[in-house]
Amino acid sequence: MNQAFNNDISIIHLDETPSTNDYLSQLCRQENVPEFQVVTAMSQTAGKGQRGNSWESEKGKNLLFSLVLHPTFIEAKEQFYLSMLIAICVSELLEQYTEDICIKWPNDIYWKDNKIAGILIENELIGKDIAQCIVGIGLNINQEAFHSSAPNPISLRQISGKETDPDLILQDLLNRITNYYNELKRSPKEFKQTLSDIYLDKLYRHTGYHAYQDNNGIFTARFHHLLPDGHLCLEDEQGNVRTYAFKEVNYILSWIISTKVYYK
């Protein structure tokens, strides 16, 4: 079912689909899909996250949706600004309901040390430009228990003890994304700096030394800086700056459960 929404934004509501990102991507290959077309689902049978990670969601309890953008004004080498923008919008929305929300690089949303939302961005490049961007967002809202092997999921219901209407959250989030995106389009140079400042301020573990793990083992480091393409730079205790792409470094979570140390 299609629904007009939020200044002519169209929403396709699905009961179940393997992946809203895949559904929207297929739709874009079949027809001329307008910017900000949204696809939501009550359930995903093959929900996915960054680098093929799965996403657990109880049917009807959470917010699962994808939207398409045509950010031709952003060069491919600067595509991480889109990731920043979406992560900021999700984190600012959640801050209306609870404290201690932060962004875990590159674009997971955390409450303290627990993951409350995940973002998957898939870009289609033409030359040096981004022709199409499909943004998938999974936000844990009303789920009361998680049964997958993921070590640290949490929902807004578990935090607040209250149920929240996913449609209200969707409306608020789409408004925020639209406003931020239009501002980026109007003043790309100035607003990129604004996005960087906000993102760094909200970054998980942006101060102090913490434990990490890469292919060479466990080490302690602190955040140093981010490169424009989104690479994370950490400074270890010996003063060496290490640079990582997505999935090249793990954050070691601080607790031990059933004698197992969990990594994320």
Steps between C-alpha positions, in 0.01 A plus 500: 500500500627845409441797729565870438704635790706792618478748214423248228745236617359167386514197729458139390390290796585129489395229741814296437799512267850351503654850515358848452832607347480221244133571427568869439812428295301266275225760465758760394624266227147452369374857494584865560468525877476851651740620764383422856290203394465292817440128550405369845442144617345338805754221465821424309596139440853587392565835663861601466752744637849614410712240316226235499421495873145383577238713677254346747155658537176362642210552259313825552709610796763721339559745218647350184521719192705614205499820295669607180701819443660643187792695647673592176643808673721275718817350353568133562810579707279695742218247532564463873322833553177323410575238765565776751174675410283191544672395824458850645129505411436163667699592810329839537159334470583250775629778721139618522422180691810420704848614597834330427448463124816497288628399156736206480721538194408478227122522548361273770290676762571408860337555835792480739672175388194350329391519137155649447514573126693399191547675167593351165582738215547366147625746240495473122786694347531650153848635444595718794139565606235317701207433269284319752508432871276247672487546876376214717419560865407250769392655828412288804187654649261262678678164500533362854741210442771415246597144415775526237871463572549878487664589832346836582163592341254716691169671423340827599237299689770328706655837583186700577251230600249656261362414157554753221310534173739407214301720258568807713869417508503451123333838443745678731800325346398574141451866590848515649663324205320724251604818681863398540525370145353817350739711706793292373377550145464878547837561668715191452835649602377669817266223608763228460696666778184524710433129450859414594481705820168345608611148411826523696318642801265199501767238426516194726834489688609836363697571818743288702682174432303183424565141393486403131599201291639483147674224303809540716317454829358705787629848569404815689449825314309824492312673221729723295306619195282400205605525137256654248433156351395368842817312600548491877834606645594381848808591701641214707683537831835513319386804301456312171200606290321200350253543212207266440230447242163350597527159669880517532482569874271371776389684810543280807198535721572529867287228655534124526190282459505129590884507503509616135643833393280650228631711216319746274 
